[in-house]
Amino acid sequence: MASFDKTTPFMLLARIQVKPGCVDAYLELARMTDAAVQASEPGMIHHTFDQDPDDPQAFVWSEVYANDEAFSAHVSNPPVQEYLKRHAEFGDGFSVEVYGTVGDECRKLMESFGLPLKIFETRLGYSRV
């Protein structure tokens, strides 16, 4: 059986609710953030902003990190910090789900944001990413 820890990839889903009338502004903020992440974070191996088919004001950031270090780099990246600040202007909700095993330091970092957080630890399987 494979071993999963702070050195292995994991997925993160950040569920976003956008305020009424703010979808276009939020999409522009997300577009700018996505471009900056792509240009500056080699450890972010998948990064998309997906719209809920049943609720046009609900979105999900779908992210795959190479490891815990990649997550730490992401949340300390200035464009991401700016995005998080500006989210309050246009967003109503923000919750995070993690699929995969992370180390204690990464877990503490995730918890430090005070957002609703649920971590699903890997029990078995494999990753080809």
Backbone bond lengths (Angstrom), bond angles and torsions (degrees), N, CA, C in turn:
res aa  C-N    CA-C-N  psi(-1)  N-CA   C-N-CA  omega(-1)  CA-C   N-CA-C  phi
1 M - - - 1.456 - - 1.528 109.75 -
2 A 1.309 116.49 139.81 1.453 122.36 -179.94 1.521 110.69 -67.89
3 S 1.315 115.13 153.77 1.454 121.66 177.12 1.529 108.68 -104.20
4 F 1.321 116.89 133.21 1.461 121.94 179.84 1.523 108.62 -118.99
5 D 1.332 116.03 132.58 1.459 120.98 -178.50 1.529 109.19 -159.03
6 K 1.323 116.62 -159.07 1.467 121.08 -175.98 1.526 113.85 -66.04
7 T 1.325 117.14 -11.03 1.462 120.57 -178.26 1.527 112.90 -97.77
8 T 1.323 117.92 -2.23 1.461 120.93 -175.33 1.528 111.52 -104.14
9 P 1.333 116.99 156.51 1.465 120.67 179.63 1.528 112.22 -64.64
10 F 1.329 115.08 153.94 1.467 120.99 172.27 1.517 109.37 -148.27
11 M 1.332 114.86 160.34 1.462 121.79 178.80 1.525 109.69 -105.82
12 L 1.302 114.97 147.48 1.461 121.21 176.82 1.524 107.42 -133.50
13 L 1.323 115.67 132.34 1.458 121.68 173.20 1.518 107.34 -115.58
14 A 1.318 116.16 121.19 1.463 121.61 176.04 1.522 107.05 -108.31
15 R 1.323 115.88 112.41 1.464 121.54 -177.23 1.531 109.01 -90.88
16 I 1.335 114.80 126.84 1.459 122.45 -173.48 1.523 109.48 -120.77
17 Q 1.313 116.32 137.42 1.468 121.57 169.63 1.523 106.29 -114.62
18 V 1.324 116.66 127.69 1.461 121.89 -178.02 1.529 109.15 -98.70
19 K 1.328 115.38 141.28 1.464 120.94 178.88 1.526 110.49 -63.68
20 P 1.339 117.18 149.57 1.471 120.54 176.61 1.527 110.92 -54.65
21 G 1.323 115.60 136.69 1.457 121.02 178.32 1.517 115.09 79.34
22 C 1.327 118.00 3.20 1.463 120.87 -174.65 1.528 114.32 -115.14
23 V 1.335 117.54 7.36 1.467 119.75 -175.10 1.521 111.59 -60.58
24 D 1.328 118.70 -46.26 1.464 120.53 -178.25 1.531 111.44 -61.86
25 A 1.313 117.10 -44.42 1.468 121.02 178.94 1.530 110.39 -64.10
26 Y 1.331 116.68 -39.87 1.462 119.50 -179.74 1.524 110.29 -67.54
27 L 1.335 116.68 -40.61 1.470 119.54 178.12 1.526 111.28 -61.09
28 E 1.305 117.71 -37.66 1.469 120.10 177.26 1.523 110.71 -66.67
29 L 1.328 117.71 -43.07 1.465 121.62 176.16 1.527 110.04 -59.82
30 A 1.322 117.43 -44.79 1.462 121.40 179.39 1.526 110.79 -64.68
31 R 1.337 117.72 -40.01 1.464 121.61 179.27 1.524 111.13 -61.41
32 M 1.327 116.49 -46.23 1.472 120.64 179.94 1.526 110.61 -64.33
33 T 1.322 116.50 -41.26 1.467 120.50 -179.97 1.514 110.49 -65.94
34 D 1.320 117.42 -45.01 1.457 121.81 179.83 1.530 111.16 -58.76
35 A 1.316 117.48 -44.96 1.467 121.16 179.91 1.526 110.77 -61.97
36 A 1.324 116.80 -41.79 1.468 120.53 179.40 1.523 111.49 -66.33
37 V 1.328 116.47 -40.50 1.471 120.47 178.72 1.524 109.70 -64.07
38 Q 1.321 117.17 -45.32 1.460 120.24 -179.82 1.535 110.96 -59.45
39 A 1.308 117.09 -39.36 1.461 121.33 -177.22 1.522 113.92 -76.31
40 S 1.328 117.75 -22.02 1.470 118.75 -169.58 1.523 116.05 -124.39
41 E 1.336 118.64 -2.97 1.470 119.81 -175.17 1.530 111.75 -128.06
42 P 1.323 117.38 89.40 1.468 119.02 178.35 1.526 113.34 -65.60
43 G 1.307 118.06 -21.09 1.463 121.41 179.25 1.517 114.57 -80.66
44 M 1.334 116.80 -7.13 1.473 121.38 174.47 1.526 105.57 -91.85
45 I 1.321 116.16 106.51 1.464 118.83 -172.34 1.524 113.46 -99.34
46 H 1.311 117.71 -5.57 1.462 122.61 173.60 1.522 106.55 -155.85
47 H 1.342 116.81 130.53 1.468 120.08 -175.79 1.526 107.82 -152.29
48 T 1.334 117.19 102.87 1.456 120.62 179.32 1.526 109.84 -131.91
49 F 1.316 114.85 156.84 1.467 122.45 177.70 1.516 106.17 -118.92
50 D 1.315 117.64 107.80 1.453 124.01 -168.94 1.530 110.92 -110.73
51 Q 1.333 116.12 136.39 1.465 121.04 -178.14 1.522 110.75 -95.71
52 D 1.315 116.14 136.11 1.461 123.11 177.12 1.532 108.70 -65.09
53 P 1.343 118.45 128.41 1.458 119.68 -178.66 1.530 113.84 -69.78
54 D 1.331 117.68 -16.99 1.460 121.43 -177.78 1.525 113.99 -103.18
55 D 1.333 116.88 -11.93 1.459 121.23 -177.39 1.528 108.49 -142.24
56 P 1.327 119.04 103.94 1.465 121.34 -175.35 1.528 114.46 -66.49
57 Q 1.323 117.73 -8.19 1.462 120.85 177.68 1.529 112.06 -103.55
58 A 1.327 117.39 6.78 1.470 121.82 179.25 1.528 109.73 -111.79
59 F 1.322 115.24 133.79 1.462 122.28 -177.99 1.521 109.26 -136.76
60 V 1.332 114.72 162.85 1.464 121.16 176.28 1.525 108.66 -136.40
61 W 1.328 115.69 125.65 1.457 119.79 166.19 1.523 105.48 -79.56
62 S 1.331 117.60 121.87 1.462 123.02 175.25 1.524 106.33 -105.95
63 E 1.325 116.00 117.47 1.463 120.31 -172.67 1.523 110.25 -132.35
64 V 1.327 115.80 139.70 1.463 121.10 172.39 1.521 107.19 -122.76
65 Y 1.309 114.63 123.48 1.465 122.33 -179.73 1.522 109.72 -102.35
66 A 1.323 116.72 142.02 1.460 121.24 178.32 1.525 111.36 -65.04
67 N 1.346 116.42 -30.83 1.467 121.81 -177.00 1.534 108.40 -176.09
68 D 1.323 115.53 -178.50 1.468 120.28 -179.24 1.527 112.01 -61.27
69 E 1.323 116.92 -37.29 1.466 120.94 -179.64 1.529 110.70 -60.49
70 A 1.334 117.06 -37.03 1.464 120.95 178.67 1.529 110.92 -64.97
71 F 1.334 117.58 -36.65 1.467 120.12 177.05 1.522 110.32 -65.87
72 S 1.313 117.11 -44.22 1.460 120.93 179.05 1.531 110.65 -59.92
73 A 1.332 116.64 -41.79 1.468 120.51 177.76 1.528 110.53 -64.02
74 H 1.317 116.57 -37.74 1.467 120.72 -178.63 1.523 111.31 -63.90
75 V 1.308 117.14 -51.51 1.472 119.10 -175.05 1.524 112.89 -73.05
76 S 1.342 117.61 -15.74 1.464 119.44 176.03 1.525 111.94 -97.55
77 N 1.327 117.88 -1.99 1.457 122.78 179.03 1.536 108.79 -69.63
78 P 1.336 119.45 125.32 1.477 121.10 -177.12 1.530 115.06 -52.51
79 P 1.333 120.67 -42.22 1.472 117.88 178.12 1.533 113.09 -63.26
80 V 1.315 117.86 -32.16 1.465 121.16 177.96 1.526 109.69 -72.18
81 Q 1.319 117.11 -39.79 1.461 119.88 176.67 1.528 110.74 -62.61
82 E 1.331 116.60 -39.60 1.468 120.67 176.92 1.534 110.17 -64.93
83 Y 1.322 116.91 -42.08 1.472 121.17 177.30 1.531 110.17 -57.49
84 L 1.317 116.99 -47.29 1.463 120.56 -178.13 1.533 111.22 -62.44
85 K 1.320 117.13 -37.77 1.466 120.63 176.77 1.527 110.86 -65.11
86 R 1.328 116.32 -44.83 1.467 121.07 -175.99 1.524 112.40 -76.47
87 H 1.326 117.40 -18.55 1.464 120.31 177.19 1.529 110.10 -54.15
88 A 1.306 117.54 -38.10 1.470 121.28 -178.09 1.534 112.15 -60.16
89 E 1.331 117.79 -28.75 1.467 120.91 178.72 1.523 111.79 -67.94
90 F 1.335 116.23 -40.09 1.458 121.62 -170.03 1.516 114.72 -114.31
91 G 1.329 117.16 -16.13 1.457 120.68 -173.26 1.507 113.48 -107.24
92 D 1.320 115.25 149.05 1.465 122.46 177.97 1.521 112.71 -105.08
93 G 1.310 117.86 -31.89 1.449 121.34 -176.00 1.506 111.29 -141.24
94 F 1.338 115.66 155.39 1.463 121.27 -179.51 1.526 106.64 -157.99
95 S 1.314 117.49 113.94 1.460 120.99 175.60 1.521 108.74 -132.41
96 V 1.321 116.44 156.78 1.464 121.52 -173.53 1.519 110.49 -128.08
97 E 1.340 115.27 134.86 1.457 122.70 171.82 1.524 107.39 -122.87
98 V 1.324 116.48 135.51 1.457 121.96 178.42 1.519 107.95 -118.13
99 Y 1.318 115.70 132.45 1.463 122.76 178.79 1.514 107.83 -117.25
100 G 1.324 115.94 101.21 1.449 122.15 -177.75 1.514 110.34 137.93
101 T 1.298 115.43 166.76 1.460 121.50 -176.67 1.524 110.43 -89.83
102 V 1.325 115.70 131.84 1.460 121.81 175.21 1.525 108.20 -123.01
103 G 1.322 115.86 156.94 1.457 121.19 178.41 1.517 112.01 -76.20
104 D 1.325 115.10 170.76 1.467 120.72 -177.63 1.530 113.07 -59.72
105 E 1.334 116.97 -41.83 1.467 119.73 -178.96 1.525 110.99 -64.26
106 C 1.314 116.78 -41.43 1.465 120.66 179.89 1.523 110.13 -66.79
107 R 1.315 116.69 -41.63 1.468 120.94 177.58 1.530 110.10 -59.08
108 K 1.321 117.36 -45.31 1.468 121.11 179.34 1.524 111.05 -63.23
109 L 1.334 116.58 -39.38 1.456 120.35 177.65 1.525 110.24 -63.40
110 M 1.319 117.32 -44.99 1.467 121.20 177.90 1.525 111.32 -60.21
111 E 1.310 116.73 -43.32 1.467 121.66 -179.66 1.525 112.03 -66.87
112 S 1.340 117.36 -27.72 1.465 121.40 -175.20 1.526 113.25 -65.19
113 F 1.326 118.34 -17.93 1.466 120.59 -179.03 1.520 112.69 -78.82
114 G 1.323 117.65 -14.82 1.462 120.79 177.71 1.521 114.09 71.91
115 L 1.314 117.39 15.05 1.464 121.41 177.79 1.521 109.92 -88.13
116 P 1.319 118.55 153.80 1.461 119.51 171.77 1.534 108.52 -56.08
117 L 1.336 116.70 127.81 1.464 122.63 -172.49 1.518 109.79 -139.22
118 K 1.328 115.82 134.50 1.457 121.35 175.24 1.526 107.21 -136.20
119 I 1.339 116.61 125.26 1.460 121.88 -178.57 1.527 109.09 -112.05
120 F 1.332 114.81 120.55 1.462 122.30 177.37 1.531 107.03 -98.91
121 E 1.331 117.94 103.81 1.458 120.89 -177.26 1.519 111.61 -78.04
122 T 1.321 115.30 141.23 1.458 121.74 179.99 1.524 110.18 -69.49
123 R 1.309 115.91 132.30 1.465 122.33 176.41 1.515 111.59 -108.56
124 L 1.337 116.20 -29.80 1.462 119.51 176.27 1.512 108.80 -162.78
125 G 1.302 116.25 166.91 1.459 121.69 179.43 1.505 112.06 123.94
126 Y 1.319 115.37 -165.25 1.444 121.51 -179.66 1.523 108.79 -150.17
127 S 1.327 115.99 165.01 1.443 121.57 177.10 1.516 108.68 -132.08
128 R 1.328 115.87 135.14 1.468 120.69 175.93 1.519 110.93 -107.77
129 V 1.305 117.47 7.19 1.472 119.57 178.90 1.504 109.89 -85.56
